[in-house]
Amino acid sequence: MNRDAKTQTALLALARSRRVQRALAHAFMHRGTLMPTLRSSLGYMTSTTPVADDAEALGHRMTVVGVAPADGVAYVVEDLGEADAPIVYRLHLRGPRHGYLVPIHAWYEHSDEPAEIRARIAALAPTLEPVMKSTVEAWMLSTRVVQRRALRVAGQDVPIRKFALQLSVEPVSGVGPSGKTTVTAFLRPQATLVDVWTLTDGAAIARVTFTGIPSGIGLPKDTVILLTDVTA
């Protein structure tokens, strides 16, 4: 008997059940709100395109390097490809910037050579506290389109689709840390929960991939979300 497979199946079934419950609760809460008309929805779909002109672009992937507990920050690296220097961020775990992902501009003031930035990351990693990967199936991602717009792109006749997409991550069990953020998605309002790392203080960090680069049919871009227990 494969207990891991049975556990994952049970978690996925529970996640589906919770999504249905949330959808019903959301519909009841907004039962008096006017729905978009079919004309406006069709107008948006027919006047915009889900495909952008091809460009020499690559998807952007984020990784969590580790945590500096004394500073209350986690270090996150966004890889833009071999030819470009990665972007290094601090994710603030406490204080007035709690949950904010802030790029470290000082690293790029004197040099932004990819090899030099990667060497600094390699030197930083051993000094940080590692993060532990969690079972992704134990977490649930919910998405909601907050706003939709048409974006005109140079050299393209039909505007492309642009969305303000809210991402919410929470445990399937309903107990534990959770968090949300809003990103700008292009072409399609789609997102996938890829990784979740747990921290020693009970918080967690989620990595979500969404269609954030308007090239071709859309390229993936990552964001990270700090998950905290609001009841603690």
JOKASUL-V967781 format. One record per residue. PHI is phi in whole degrees, -180 to 180 (* if undefined). NEAR is the number of other C-alpha atoms within 8 Angstrom. D_CENTER is the distance of its C-alpha to the mean C-alpha in Angstrom with 1 decimal. Layout:
phi=PHI near=NEAR d_center=D_CENTER
phi=PHI near=NEAR d_center=D_CENTER
This chain:
phi=* near=2 d_center=34.8
phi=-92 near=5 d_center=31.2
phi=-67 near=6 d_center=29.8
phi=-62 near=6 d_center=26.3
phi=-65 near=7 d_center=26.2
phi=-65 near=8 d_center=27.7
phi=-64 near=8 d_center=25.2
phi=-63 near=10 d_center=22.2
phi=-63 near=8 d_center=24.0
phi=-65 near=8 d_center=24.7
phi=-66 near=11 d_center=21.1
phi=-65 near=9 d_center=20.0
phi=-65 near=8 d_center=22.9
phi=-66 near=10 d_center=22.2
phi=-63 near=11 d_center=18.6
phi=-63 near=8 d_center=20.2
phi=-63 near=8 d_center=22.8
phi=-68 near=9 d_center=20.5
phi=-65 near=9 d_center=18.6
phi=-63 near=8 d_center=22.1
phi=-61 near=8 d_center=23.3
phi=-66 near=8 d_center=20.4
phi=-63 near=8 d_center=21.1
phi=-66 near=8 d_center=24.8
phi=-66 near=8 d_center=24.3
phi=-66 near=8 d_center=22.3
phi=-64 near=8 d_center=25.0
phi=-67 near=7 d_center=27.7
phi=-65 near=7 d_center=26.3
phi=-109 near=7 d_center=26.1
phi=-64 near=6 d_center=29.2
phi=-93 near=5 d_center=31.0
phi=-82 near=5 d_center=28.5
phi=-67 near=4 d_center=29.5
phi=-84 near=4 d_center=27.6
phi=-60 near=6 d_center=26.9
phi=-74 near=6 d_center=30.0
phi=-61 near=6 d_center=30.2
phi=-64 near=6 d_center=31.6
phi=-67 near=8 d_center=28.7
phi=-66 near=9 d_center=26.2
phi=-66 near=8 d_center=28.3
phi=-61 near=8 d_center=28.9
phi=-65 near=9 d_center=25.3
phi=-66 near=8 d_center=24.9
phi=-86 near=7 d_center=28.1
phi=-98 near=8 d_center=27.8
phi=-128 near=11 d_center=24.5
phi=-127 near=12 d_center=23.3
phi=-91 near=10 d_center=20.3
phi=-131 near=11 d_center=21.4
phi=-109 near=13 d_center=21.6
phi=-59 near=7 d_center=24.2
phi=-64 near=6 d_center=23.6
phi=-139 near=6 d_center=22.9
phi=-81 near=4 d_center=22.9
phi=-125 near=5 d_center=19.2
phi=-127 near=7 d_center=16.9
phi=-69 near=10 d_center=13.3
phi=-109 near=11 d_center=11.4
phi=-120 near=10 d_center=10.4
phi=-108 near=12 d_center=9.4
phi=-135 near=7 d_center=11.7
phi=-95 near=9 d_center=12.9
phi=-76 near=11 d_center=16.6
phi=163 near=12 d_center=17.9
phi=-122 near=12 d_center=18.8
phi=-105 near=12 d_center=21.8
phi=-58 near=7 d_center=23.0
phi=-65 near=4 d_center=25.8
phi=-90 near=5 d_center=23.6
phi=69 near=10 d_center=20.9
phi=-137 near=12 d_center=18.1
phi=-112 near=13 d_center=15.8
phi=-98 near=13 d_center=15.7
phi=-124 near=13 d_center=12.7
phi=-117 near=12 d_center=13.6
phi=-106 near=13 d_center=12.1
phi=-90 near=10 d_center=14.5
phi=-102 near=13 d_center=15.8
phi=122 near=10 d_center=18.6
phi=-62 near=6 d_center=22.0
phi=-80 near=6 d_center=23.7
phi=-115 near=8 d_center=21.3
phi=-71 near=14 d_center=20.8
phi=-66 near=12 d_center=17.5
phi=-99 near=10 d_center=15.8
phi=-104 near=10 d_center=16.1
phi=-121 near=12 d_center=14.4
phi=-109 near=12 d_center=15.5
phi=-98 near=14 d_center=13.3
phi=-78 near=14 d_center=16.0
phi=-94 near=11 d_center=16.7
phi=-158 near=9 d_center=19.7
phi=88 near=6 d_center=21.8
phi=-65 near=4 d_center=21.4
phi=-98 near=8 d_center=18.1
phi=-51 near=9 d_center=16.6
phi=88 near=10 d_center=12.8
phi=-86 near=7 d_center=12.9
phi=-103 near=8 d_center=11.6
phi=-118 near=8 d_center=14.8
phi=-67 near=8 d_center=16.0
phi=-90 near=10 d_center=19.4
phi=-63 near=6 d_center=21.6
phi=-61 near=5 d_center=24.7
phi=-67 near=9 d_center=23.9
phi=-111 near=8 d_center=24.3
phi=-69 near=7 d_center=27.4
phi=-101 near=5 d_center=30.0
phi=-160 near=7 d_center=28.4
phi=-122 near=10 d_center=25.3
phi=-67 near=8 d_center=26.7
phi=-54 near=11 d_center=24.2
phi=-65 near=7 d_center=26.6
phi=-70 near=9 d_center=27.2
phi=-66 near=12 d_center=23.5
phi=-66 near=10 d_center=23.0
phi=-66 near=8 d_center=26.2
phi=-67 near=8 d_center=25.1
phi=-65 near=8 d_center=21.9
phi=-63 near=8 d_center=24.3
phi=-75 near=8 d_center=26.6
phi=-76 near=8 d_center=24.0
phi=-53 near=9 d_center=22.5
phi=-65 near=7 d_center=25.8
phi=-88 near=7 d_center=26.0
phi=-103 near=10 d_center=22.8
phi=-81 near=9 d_center=22.5
phi=-69 near=7 d_center=20.5
phi=-106 near=10 d_center=17.7
phi=-105 near=7 d_center=18.4
phi=-73 near=8 d_center=16.3
phi=-105 near=9 d_center=16.3
phi=-73 near=7 d_center=17.0
phi=-62 near=9 d_center=13.9
phi=-65 near=9 d_center=16.3
phi=-82 near=11 d_center=16.9
phi=-124 near=11 d_center=13.6
phi=-130 near=11 d_center=12.7
phi=-105 near=10 d_center=9.7
phi=-118 near=8 d_center=11.2
phi=-122 near=10 d_center=10.4
phi=-149 near=7 d_center=12.9
phi=-79 near=10 d_center=14.1
phi=-84 near=8 d_center=15.3
phi=-155 near=7 d_center=17.0
phi=-128 near=9 d_center=18.1
phi=-142 near=7 d_center=20.0
phi=-106 near=10 d_center=21.9
phi=-118 near=8 d_center=21.5
phi=-83 near=9 d_center=24.5
phi=-118 near=8 d_center=24.2
phi=-59 near=4 d_center=27.3
phi=86 near=4 d_center=29.3
phi=-127 near=9 d_center=27.9
phi=-71 near=6 d_center=30.0
phi=-96 near=8 d_center=27.6
phi=-64 near=12 d_center=24.6
phi=-93 near=15 d_center=21.1
phi=-88 near=14 d_center=18.7
phi=-132 near=13 d_center=16.1
phi=-131 near=15 d_center=14.0
phi=-91 near=12 d_center=12.5
phi=-113 near=14 d_center=9.9
phi=-86 near=12 d_center=9.4
phi=-115 near=12 d_center=6.9
phi=-125 near=11 d_center=9.1
phi=-120 near=13 d_center=9.4
phi=-150 near=13 d_center=13.1
phi=-71 near=12 d_center=15.7
phi=-60 near=13 d_center=17.7
phi=-69 near=7 d_center=20.8
phi=86 near=6 d_center=20.0
phi=-121 near=6 d_center=21.0
phi=134 near=9 d_center=18.9
phi=-71 near=13 d_center=16.0
phi=-148 near=13 d_center=13.2
phi=-169 near=11 d_center=10.8
phi=-150 near=11 d_center=9.0
phi=-156 near=8 d_center=7.8
phi=-124 near=8 d_center=8.5
phi=-122 near=8 d_center=7.5
phi=-100 near=9 d_center=10.2
phi=-107 near=15 d_center=10.4
phi=-120 near=15 d_center=13.7
phi=73 near=16 d_center=16.2
phi=-141 near=11 d_center=14.5
phi=-86 near=11 d_center=12.1
phi=-118 near=8 d_center=10.6
phi=-152 near=9 d_center=7.5
phi=-136 near=8 d_center=7.9
phi=-80 near=11 d_center=7.5
phi=-102 near=9 d_center=8.9
phi=-141 near=10 d_center=9.9
phi=-138 near=12 d_center=11.0
phi=-114 near=11 d_center=13.4
phi=-97 near=12 d_center=16.1
phi=-109 near=10 d_center=17.9
phi=-68 near=5 d_center=21.6
phi=-89 near=4 d_center=21.6
phi=96 near=9 d_center=20.0
phi=-80 near=12 d_center=16.5
phi=-152 near=12 d_center=13.5
phi=-126 near=12 d_center=10.2
phi=-108 near=14 d_center=7.4
phi=-110 near=13 d_center=5.4
phi=-120 near=13 d_center=3.3
phi=-104 near=12 d_center=5.2
phi=-140 near=12 d_center=6.5
phi=-81 near=16 d_center=10.0
phi=-110 near=12 d_center=9.7
phi=-125 near=11 d_center=13.2
phi=-81 near=12 d_center=16.2
phi=-136 near=12 d_center=18.5
phi=62 near=10 d_center=20.6
phi=-89 near=9 d_center=18.9
phi=108 near=14 d_center=15.4
phi=-117 near=12 d_center=13.6
phi=-76 near=12 d_center=10.2
phi=-139 near=12 d_center=7.9
phi=-100 near=13 d_center=5.2
phi=-140 near=8 d_center=3.4
phi=-117 near=9 d_center=5.0
phi=-125 near=12 d_center=6.4
phi=-80 near=14 d_center=10.2
phi=-106 near=14 d_center=11.9
phi=-131 near=11 d_center=15.6
phi=-92 near=10 d_center=18.6
phi=-70 near=6 d_center=19.8
phi=-87 near=3 d_center=23.2
phi=-75 near=3 d_center=23.9
